[in-house]
Amino acid sequence: MQLFKLECKRLFAGFINKIVLILFVVAGLFAIYQGAQGYKSIRVDQYKSQVVFQKEREHVSQRENLPEAGSLAYYASSPTQWQLGPWAALFVGESRTAMTALKVSALSLQSQIYNREFINPTQQRAGGLDLGFVLVYLLPLVIGILTVTLISDEQHAGRWRMLNALPKSAFSLILKQLLLRFAVIWGLVAGLLLTAAWALAIKLDALFAFVLIACTVYMLFWFALAAWLMSLGKSSVFNSLAFLSSWVLLAILIPGAIHLFLSQQFNSNTPLQITLQQRMTMNDGWDKDKQAALDAFLKHEPTWQNTAPLGEAFDWKWYFAQQHLSDIAVEQAWQSYLQNLDARQTSLNNLSKLSPTLFFQLKLNQLANTAEQDRQSYLKEVAQYHQQVRHYFYDFLFFAKPISKIDIENFPLFQAKQPAAKIELVALFSSALLVLFVAALALFRLRRVSPV
């Protein structure tokens, strides 16, 4: 017990150690606060969209003369929402830059999904700091600063030979120092997660336990790396630079190379091309045979094929038929783009195994339902809802049915799917086994460090 108290005093006596731990906690708390504010902003925007739409619907239904179906279909924009849980405040993933409250009308789908800014730079949170960044990138640096020079400092102070001459080996002392630092840092990580759970009303359930265990495995890897570097018996400068170089390689260079490779393999300009092609198809329709366009539309939508032929005057049903034809013109390109995104994400998941940092970050985003595949799922939900909205108005446009106040009240609303927790036990178990194996090798080498 006396030795434990001494080691605790040594750990917290160093000025650098205290500063590092304090900065880590402050960064974590600030990340939780900023993430909570960003999540609140998303929820407020989604709520405002719902309220505004409801007021607009009430305003229309209270009018004595209701607008014609085509005009209503043109202007009515119903809100959707990317269903995000409180974990999204901690691991923001794609939710930082993607639309989370897209409004949908009966017009062309593609022009609504892609023909807009994905993010307003003036509203972007500075740095995009979230708790995921603190855990993924800052946590390894804290571990390295507190651990990687333990042996070299003893050697530099001339105590290493004496420690090896004691009945209890120096390895036992170093192991206790590592365990103490692991316990302290683990306690800080757990404290940050509990603080986030309290601030965001996150349940202390299986998902919370899974996140904590995943953080523990990630910490263990970096402690194992620090132990292996210490086992080389080099100087403090060498150990520090080696650990920092390893962090740069695993956290920056390898992930950067992976993203660069995937950017070259998969075309990222497809949304712009789709939007341009859709707009050109829509604009060209004004100069072509409108009845032929309507006939082509009815081949795709035979439910409304009994509609009356077009006259000389402008007809809303041609306009919305041409809108849908412009979507059909880019449908294959859009499906290919979605398949490319799936293939890119699969490749990213496979290549992320080369970097524990990238792998850990992706898993955190998946747990929070803010990963790329979650964004794609939201876009697919929007596409399905867009079809509901189109078909709702088609009954009035193609069969010349007047819109009543009851019809306005029965307008279909977007039903967001509740995200399911993605607890990948197999991935966690295999990662834990690999990290434990690396840690065992590092400790085996550490035991064999000879006095100098």
Backbone torsions as a table, in degrees:
resi	resn	phi	psi	omega
1	MET	NA	-39.0	178.6
2	GLN	-63.0	-40.0	178.8
3	LEU	-66.4	-37.4	179.2
4	PHE	-64.1	-43.3	178.0
5	LYS	-63.1	-37.9	178.8
6	LEU	-64.3	-42.5	179.9
7	GLU	-66.5	-36.6	176.7
8	CYS	-63.6	-41.8	178.0
9	LYS	-63.5	-40.4	179.1
10	ARG	-64.8	-38.8	-178.7
11	LEU	-65.3	-44.8	-174.4
12	PHE	-94.6	-2.0	179.5
13	ALA	-79.8	-33.1	-178.0
14	GLY	-66.5	133.6	-178.3
15	PHE	-63.6	-43.6	-178.6
16	ILE	-62.9	-43.5	-179.3
17	ASN	-59.5	-45.0	-179.5
18	LYS	-65.4	-42.4	179.8
19	ILE	-62.2	-44.2	-178.7
20	VAL	-62.2	-46.6	-179.3
21	LEU	-65.2	-40.6	179.5
22	ILE	-65.3	-44.3	179.7
23	LEU	-64.2	-36.2	178.5
24	PHE	-64.2	-44.8	179.5
25	VAL	-66.2	-44.1	179.9
26	VAL	-62.2	-43.9	178.5
27	ALA	-62.3	-39.8	178.8
28	GLY	-64.6	-45.0	179.7
29	LEU	-65.3	-41.1	178.4
30	PHE	-65.4	-38.0	178.1
31	ALA	-64.2	-40.5	177.9
32	ILE	-63.9	-43.9	179.8
33	TYR	-63.1	-47.8	-178.3
34	GLN	-66.3	-39.1	177.1
35	GLY	-63.7	-40.0	178.2
36	ALA	-64.1	-38.6	178.5
37	GLN	-67.1	-41.9	177.7
38	GLY	-64.3	-41.7	178.2
39	TYR	-65.3	-40.2	177.3
40	LYS	-62.3	-40.3	179.1
41	SER	-62.5	-41.1	177.9
42	ILE	-63.0	-46.2	-179.0
43	ARG	-64.8	-37.4	178.5
44	VAL	-65.6	-43.5	178.4
45	ASP	-60.9	-42.6	179.3
46	GLN	-65.9	-39.9	178.9
47	TYR	-66.9	-42.4	178.9
48	LYS	-60.8	-40.1	179.1
49	SER	-61.4	-40.0	178.2
50	GLN	-66.0	-43.5	-177.9
51	VAL	-65.9	-45.3	-179.1
52	VAL	-61.6	-43.1	179.9
53	PHE	-64.1	-41.4	179.6
54	GLN	-62.9	-40.7	178.3
55	LYS	-66.8	-39.2	178.1
56	GLU	-64.0	-40.9	179.2
57	ARG	-65.1	-41.2	177.8
58	GLU	-64.5	-38.4	179.9
59	HIS	-63.9	-42.4	-179.8
60	VAL	-67.1	-43.6	-176.8
61	SER	-67.8	-21.7	-179.9
62	GLN	-86.1	-7.7	179.2
63	ARG	-71.6	145.9	178.3
64	GLU	-68.6	-44.5	178.5
65	ASN	-109.5	111.5	-179.0
66	LEU	-73.2	146.7	179.3
67	PRO	-66.7	159.8	177.5
68	GLU	-68.8	159.4	-172.8
69	ALA	-60.0	-41.2	-178.6
70	GLY	-64.2	-42.5	178.6
71	SER	-64.7	-42.5	179.6
72	LEU	-65.6	-40.2	179.5
73	ALA	-66.9	-30.5	-179.5
74	TYR	-71.7	-40.6	-172.3
75	TYR	-97.1	-22.4	-175.9
76	ALA	-73.4	118.0	177.8
77	SER	-121.2	114.3	-177.3
78	SER	-94.6	136.0	-177.2
79	PRO	-77.8	146.9	169.4
80	THR	-120.2	172.2	177.4
81	GLN	-151.1	137.9	171.2
82	TRP	-77.0	111.0	-174.7
83	GLN	-71.6	107.1	-177.6
84	LEU	-117.2	136.2	175.7
85	GLY	-91.4	176.4	-178.0
86	PRO	-62.4	-21.8	176.5
87	TRP	-62.0	-24.5	179.5
88	ALA	-64.5	-20.9	176.5
89	ALA	-72.2	-23.7	-177.6
90	LEU	-96.4	-36.0	-179.2
91	PHE	-127.8	88.1	-166.0
92	VAL	-74.2	-30.4	176.7
93	GLY	53.5	-130.5	-177.5
94	GLU	-78.0	-11.6	-176.7
95	SER	-69.7	-13.0	180.0
96	ARG	-71.5	-36.3	-173.4
97	THR	-112.6	-17.0	-176.6
98	ALA	-88.0	157.6	175.2
99	MET	-69.5	132.0	-179.5
100	THR	-115.2	-5.1	179.6
101	ALA	-141.7	57.7	-177.1
102	LEU	-69.7	133.3	176.4
103	LYS	-93.8	141.0	-173.6
104	VAL	-125.4	132.6	173.1
105	SER	-121.4	-175.5	-178.8
106	ALA	-81.6	1.0	177.7
107	LEU	-73.0	-177.7	-178.2
108	SER	-54.2	134.7	-178.5
109	LEU	-67.4	-45.1	-173.0
110	GLN	-64.2	-38.0	179.7
111	SER	-66.3	-24.3	-179.8
112	GLN	-85.5	-31.7	-178.3
113	ILE	-76.9	-45.0	-169.5
114	TYR	-110.0	-19.1	-174.4
115	ASN	-86.0	60.0	179.8
116	ARG	-166.8	163.5	175.3
117	GLU	-71.0	136.0	176.4
118	PHE	-80.4	-22.7	-179.2
119	ILE	-153.8	140.1	174.2
120	ASN	-90.3	113.3	-175.7
121	PRO	-58.0	-31.3	-178.9
122	THR	-71.7	-16.9	-179.4
123	GLN	-103.0	-1.4	-177.1
124	GLN	-71.3	135.1	178.5
125	ARG	-69.3	131.6	-176.0
126	ALA	-59.2	123.4	175.3
127	GLY	81.3	-21.8	-179.4
128	GLY	61.3	36.5	-176.8
129	LEU	-72.2	131.8	172.3
130	ASP	-140.0	172.2	-177.5
131	LEU	-64.8	-29.7	176.5
132	GLY	-59.4	-41.3	178.0
133	PHE	-62.7	-42.1	-179.9
134	VAL	-62.9	-44.2	-177.9
135	LEU	-73.6	-38.8	-174.9
136	VAL	-76.7	-42.3	-171.2
137	TYR	-107.2	-40.6	-176.7
138	LEU	-82.1	-34.7	-178.3
139	LEU	-56.7	-45.6	178.1
140	PRO	-60.4	-36.3	179.1
141	LEU	-65.2	-39.5	177.4
142	VAL	-62.3	-43.5	179.1
143	ILE	-61.9	-44.1	-179.2
144	GLY	-63.6	-44.6	-178.5
145	ILE	-62.9	-37.1	-175.3
146	LEU	-84.5	-16.5	-169.9
147	THR	-123.9	-34.1	-163.2
148	VAL	-69.6	-14.9	-178.9
149	THR	-109.8	17.3	-177.1
150	LEU	-59.8	-50.3	-178.0
151	ILE	-72.8	-44.6	-177.8
152	SER	-63.4	-32.6	176.3
153	ASP	-66.5	-39.8	177.1
154	GLU	-65.6	-39.2	178.2
155	GLN	-66.1	-42.4	-179.6
156	HIS	-64.8	-33.5	179.3
157	ALA	-82.0	-6.3	178.4
158	GLY	79.3	18.4	-178.0
159	ARG	-100.5	-6.4	-172.3
160	TRP	-66.3	-43.1	178.5
161	ARG	-63.0	-40.9	-179.2
162	MET	-65.7	-40.2	179.1
163	LEU	-63.9	-36.3	179.3
164	ASN	-72.3	-20.3	179.9
165	ALA	-85.8	-10.2	-179.7
166	LEU	-73.5	157.3	178.5
167	PRO	-55.8	-43.4	174.8
168	LYS	-87.2	126.5	-172.9
169	SER	-64.5	159.5	176.4
170	ALA	-65.0	-29.8	178.2
171	PHE	-60.0	-40.7	178.9
172	SER	-62.7	-39.7	179.3
173	LEU	-66.9	-45.3	179.4
174	ILE	-63.7	-38.9	179.1
175	LEU	-62.4	-41.1	178.2
176	LYS	-65.1	-38.0	177.6
177	GLN	-64.4	-40.1	177.5
178	LEU	-64.7	-43.8	-179.7
179	LEU	-64.0	-38.0	178.3
180	LEU	-63.6	-45.6	179.5
181	ARG	-66.1	-38.0	176.7
182	PHE	-61.7	-44.5	-179.3
183	ALA	-63.8	-42.1	-179.1
184	VAL	-64.3	-48.3	-177.7
185	ILE	-67.9	-40.1	177.5
186	TRP	-61.3	-39.4	178.1
187	GLY	-63.6	-38.3	177.7
188	LEU	-66.8	-42.2	178.7
189	VAL	-63.1	-46.4	178.5
190	ALA	-62.0	-39.2	178.1
191	GLY	-63.2	-40.3	178.0
192	LEU	-64.8	-41.9	179.1
193	LEU	-65.6	-39.8	177.7
194	LEU	-67.1	-38.1	176.3
195	THR	-62.4	-43.4	177.9
196	ALA	-63.5	-39.7	178.7
197	ALA	-63.7	-39.0	178.3
198	TRP	-69.5	-42.2	-176.1
199	ALA	-71.1	-31.3	-173.7
200	LEU	-110.6	7.3	180.0
201	ALA	57.8	43.3	177.2
202	ILE	-84.8	133.2	-179.3
203	LYS	-71.4	141.8	175.8
204	LEU	-86.4	70.8	-174.8
205	ASP	-112.0	-160.7	-178.4
206	ALA	-62.8	-35.4	179.7
207	LEU	-66.3	-41.0	177.3
208	PHE	-62.2	-44.5	178.7
209	ALA	-62.1	-38.8	179.7
210	PHE	-63.0	-43.5	178.7
211	VAL	-62.1	-43.6	-179.9
212	LEU	-64.0	-41.2	178.3
213	ILE	-66.3	-40.7	178.1
214	ALA	-61.9	-41.4	176.3
215	CYS	-62.9	-38.0	178.9
216	THR	-63.8	-44.4	178.3
217	VAL	-63.2	-42.3	179.0
218	TYR	-62.6	-43.4	176.6
219	MET	-61.0	-42.4	-177.9
220	LEU	-60.4	-37.1	178.5
221	PHE	-61.4	-47.1	-177.7
222	TRP	-70.6	-31.3	172.9
223	PHE	-66.0	-39.1	177.8
224	ALA	-64.4	-40.7	177.4
225	LEU	-63.1	-42.6	178.2
226	ALA	-63.0	-41.6	178.5
227	ALA	-63.6	-40.3	179.5
228	TRP	-65.0	-40.5	178.3
229	LEU	-66.4	-37.6	177.1
230	MET	-64.2	-32.7	-177.8
231	SER	-67.7	-14.1	178.7
232	LEU	-73.1	-17.7	176.9
233	GLY	72.1	25.5	-178.9
234	LYS	-89.6	-177.6	-178.2
235	SER	-76.3	168.9	179.6
236	SER	-63.6	-38.2	179.4
237	VAL	-63.4	-44.8	179.5
238	PHE	-62.4	-46.4	-179.0
239	ASN	-61.6	-42.9	-179.1
240	SER	-65.6	-44.7	179.9
241	LEU	-67.6	-36.5	179.3
242	ALA	-65.9	-42.1	179.0
243	PHE	-66.4	-43.5	179.6
244	LEU	-63.4	-40.0	178.6
245	SER	-65.0	-38.6	177.4
246	SER	-64.1	-40.2	178.4
247	TRP	-64.6	-43.7	178.9
248	VAL	-61.8	-41.6	-179.5
249	LEU	-65.3	-49.3	-174.1
250	LEU	-79.3	-30.3	-174.3
251	ALA	-98.2	-22.7	-174.5
252	ILE	-123.1	-54.8	-172.2
253	LEU	-68.4	-51.3	-178.4
254	ILE	-64.6	-48.9	175.9
255	PRO	-59.5	-39.4	178.4
256	GLY	-62.8	-42.5	178.7
257	ALA	-64.9	-38.2	178.8
258	ILE	-63.7	-46.9	-179.6
259	HIS	-66.2	-37.1	177.2
260	LEU	-64.3	-43.5	178.6
261	PHE	-62.0	-44.2	-178.9
262	LEU	-68.7	-33.2	177.7
263	SER	-65.4	-34.1	178.2
264	GLN	-76.6	-30.6	-178.2
265	GLN	-79.0	-31.2	-174.9
266	PHE	-122.6	128.7	-177.3
267	ASN	-70.3	124.8	-178.9
268	SER	-99.6	-1.7	-179.3
269	ASN	-93.6	4.5	-176.8
270	THR	-58.1	-43.4	178.9
271	PRO	-56.4	-40.6	178.3
272	LEU	-64.9	-42.0	178.7
273	GLN	-65.0	-40.3	178.9
274	ILE	-62.9	-45.5	-179.5
275	THR	-62.3	-42.8	-179.6
276	LEU	-64.7	-44.5	-179.7
277	GLN	-65.3	-40.8	178.8
278	GLN	-62.8	-44.0	-179.4
279	ARG	-65.7	-39.8	178.2
280	MET	-64.8	-41.5	178.7
281	THR	-63.0	-41.6	179.5
282	MET	-65.6	-45.0	-178.2
283	ASN	-68.2	-38.1	179.7
284	ASP	-65.4	-25.6	-179.1
285	GLY	-62.6	-24.7	179.7
286	TRP	-66.1	-26.1	-176.2
287	ASP	-101.4	5.6	-178.0
288	LYS	-111.7	173.9	-179.9
289	ASP	-64.4	114.8	-175.2
290	LYS	-73.1	-34.9	177.9
291	GLN	-66.4	-38.1	176.8
292	ALA	-63.5	-38.4	177.6
293	ALA	-64.8	-41.6	179.4
294	LEU	-65.1	-40.4	178.3
295	ASP	-63.2	-40.5	178.2
296	ALA	-64.2	-38.1	178.0
297	PHE	-64.1	-42.7	-176.6
298	LEU	-67.3	-22.0	174.4
299	LYS	-68.4	-32.1	177.3
300	HIS	-84.3	-27.2	-177.9
301	GLU	-126.5	72.3	-173.8
302	PRO	-67.9	-12.8	-179.2
303	THR	-58.3	-31.4	-175.2
304	TRP	-109.2	25.5	-175.0
305	GLN	-72.3	-13.6	178.8
306	ASN	-85.3	14.5	179.4
307	THR	-70.3	156.5	179.8
308	ALA	-72.5	150.5	178.2
309	PRO	-66.1	161.4	-178.5
310	LEU	-73.8	150.9	174.0
311	GLY	-101.0	-161.4	-179.9
312	GLU	-79.2	-31.7	-176.8
313	ALA	-76.7	164.3	176.9
314	PHE	-61.9	137.1	-178.6
315	ASP	-128.6	128.2	-178.9
316	TRP	-60.8	-32.3	-176.1
317	LYS	-68.5	-31.6	172.2
318	TRP	-66.5	-41.4	-176.2
319	TYR	-59.3	-46.4	-178.9
320	PHE	-76.2	-28.0	172.4
321	ALA	-64.1	-42.6	178.7
322	GLN	-66.9	-35.3	175.8
323	GLN	-59.1	-45.9	-179.3
324	HIS	-69.9	-35.4	176.7
325	LEU	-62.9	-34.2	177.3
326	SER	-68.2	-31.2	173.5
327	ASP	-69.4	-41.3	-179.9
328	ILE	-62.7	-34.9	-178.7
329	ALA	-62.6	-27.2	-178.3
330	VAL	-112.7	8.5	-176.8
331	GLU	-59.6	-45.5	-178.9
332	GLN	-63.3	-41.4	178.4
333	ALA	-64.3	-39.1	-179.5
334	TRP	-67.4	-42.3	178.1
335	GLN	-64.6	-38.2	177.1
336	SER	-64.7	-37.6	177.9
337	TYR	-64.3	-42.9	178.2
338	LEU	-64.1	-39.4	177.1
339	GLN	-65.5	-37.7	176.8
340	ASN	-63.9	-39.8	177.7
341	LEU	-63.2	-41.4	177.2
342	ASP	-62.1	-44.6	-180.0
343	ALA	-65.2	-39.5	178.6
344	ARG	-64.3	-42.1	-179.8
345	GLN	-66.5	-38.0	177.1
346	THR	-63.4	-44.0	178.1
347	SER	-63.9	-40.4	179.5
348	LEU	-63.7	-42.7	178.7
349	ASN	-62.7	-38.9	-180.0
350	ASN	-70.4	-45.0	-177.8
351	LEU	-72.9	-22.5	-179.1
352	SER	-63.7	-17.8	178.0
353	LYS	-66.7	-14.7	176.4
354	LEU	-76.1	-16.6	-178.6
355	SER	-133.5	113.6	177.9
356	PRO	-60.4	-29.9	179.0
357	THR	-65.9	-50.9	178.8
358	LEU	-64.4	-40.4	179.7
359	PHE	-61.6	-45.6	-179.9
360	PHE	-64.6	-42.2	179.9
361	GLN	-62.9	-44.3	179.2
362	LEU	-62.8	-40.4	-179.3
363	LYS	-67.0	-37.8	177.2
364	LEU	-63.6	-42.4	178.4
365	ASN	-64.3	-38.1	178.4
366	GLN	-65.7	-39.2	177.8
367	LEU	-63.5	-34.6	-178.7
368	ALA	-87.4	0.6	-177.6
369	ASN	59.5	35.3	177.1
370	THR	-118.2	17.0	-179.3
371	ALA	-80.1	172.6	-179.0
372	GLU	-60.1	-40.4	-179.8
373	GLN	-65.4	-28.2	175.8
374	ASP	-71.4	-37.2	175.6
375	ARG	-64.0	-40.9	177.8
376	GLN	-64.2	-40.2	178.1
377	SER	-61.3	-39.5	177.6
378	TYR	-63.2	-43.2	178.8
379	LEU	-63.0	-36.3	177.6
380	LYS	-68.4	-36.5	175.3
381	GLU	-64.5	-39.7	177.6
382	VAL	-62.2	-41.8	179.5
383	ALA	-62.4	-41.6	178.5
384	GLN	-65.8	-40.0	179.3
385	TYR	-68.6	-37.2	177.5
386	HIS	-58.2	-38.6	177.6
387	GLN	-65.0	-39.0	175.6
388	GLN	-59.7	-44.4	-178.6
389	VAL	-65.1	-44.1	178.7
390	ARG	-58.3	-51.6	-176.5
391	HIS	-64.3	-30.8	177.3
392	TYR	-61.1	-46.3	-177.8
393	PHE	-78.4	-26.4	-177.8
394	TYR	-60.1	-35.5	178.9
395	ASP	-56.9	-38.8	-178.7
396	PHE	-81.4	-35.9	-176.9
397	LEU	-72.6	-45.0	-171.4
398	PHE	-90.7	-20.5	179.9
399	PHE	-111.9	9.3	175.5
400	ALA	54.5	39.2	177.6
401	LYS	-85.5	133.7	176.3
402	PRO	-73.6	147.5	179.1
403	ILE	-88.3	131.6	177.7
404	SER	-108.1	171.4	178.8
405	LYS	-65.7	-31.7	177.6
406	ILE	-66.0	-37.8	178.3
407	ASP	-63.0	-38.9	178.2
408	ILE	-64.9	-39.5	178.7
409	GLU	-67.7	-28.2	-178.3
410	ASN	-91.2	11.1	178.4
411	PHE	-57.9	131.6	-176.6
412	PRO	-67.2	135.0	178.8
413	LEU	-105.7	152.8	-179.2
414	PHE	-71.2	130.5	177.7
415	GLN	-112.4	104.1	-178.1
416	ALA	-73.2	138.5	177.7
417	LYS	-81.2	136.1	178.3
418	GLN	-71.9	125.8	-179.0
419	PRO	-68.1	142.2	178.2
420	ALA	-96.0	141.1	178.8
421	ALA	-66.7	131.1	-178.1
422	LYS	-101.6	79.6	179.5
423	ILE	-92.4	103.3	-176.8
424	GLU	-95.8	89.2	-177.2
425	LEU	-67.5	-35.9	-179.3
426	VAL	-64.0	-45.8	178.9
427	ALA	-62.4	-41.9	179.2
428	LEU	-65.0	-43.3	-178.0
429	PHE	-65.8	-44.5	180.0
430	SER	-65.9	-39.7	177.6
431	SER	-64.5	-41.8	179.6
432	ALA	-63.4	-41.6	179.0
433	LEU	-62.7	-44.1	-179.9
434	LEU	-63.6	-44.5	-179.2
435	VAL	-66.2	-39.4	177.9
436	LEU	-63.9	-37.1	177.2
437	PHE	-64.5	-44.1	178.0
438	VAL	-63.9	-40.5	178.8
439	ALA	-64.4	-39.1	178.7
440	ALA	-64.0	-42.1	177.3
441	LEU	-63.8	-40.9	179.9
442	ALA	-64.4	-41.8	178.9
443	LEU	-68.2	-34.3	177.1
444	PHE	-63.5	-43.6	177.8
445	ARG	-67.9	-37.2	-178.4
446	LEU	-64.4	-34.5	178.6
447	ARG	-64.4	-26.7	-174.5
448	ARG	-93.7	7.6	178.5
449	VAL	-68.2	125.2	-176.4
450	SER	-95.3	154.0	178.0
451	PRO	-69.3	150.6	-179.7
452	VAL	-120.9	NA	NA
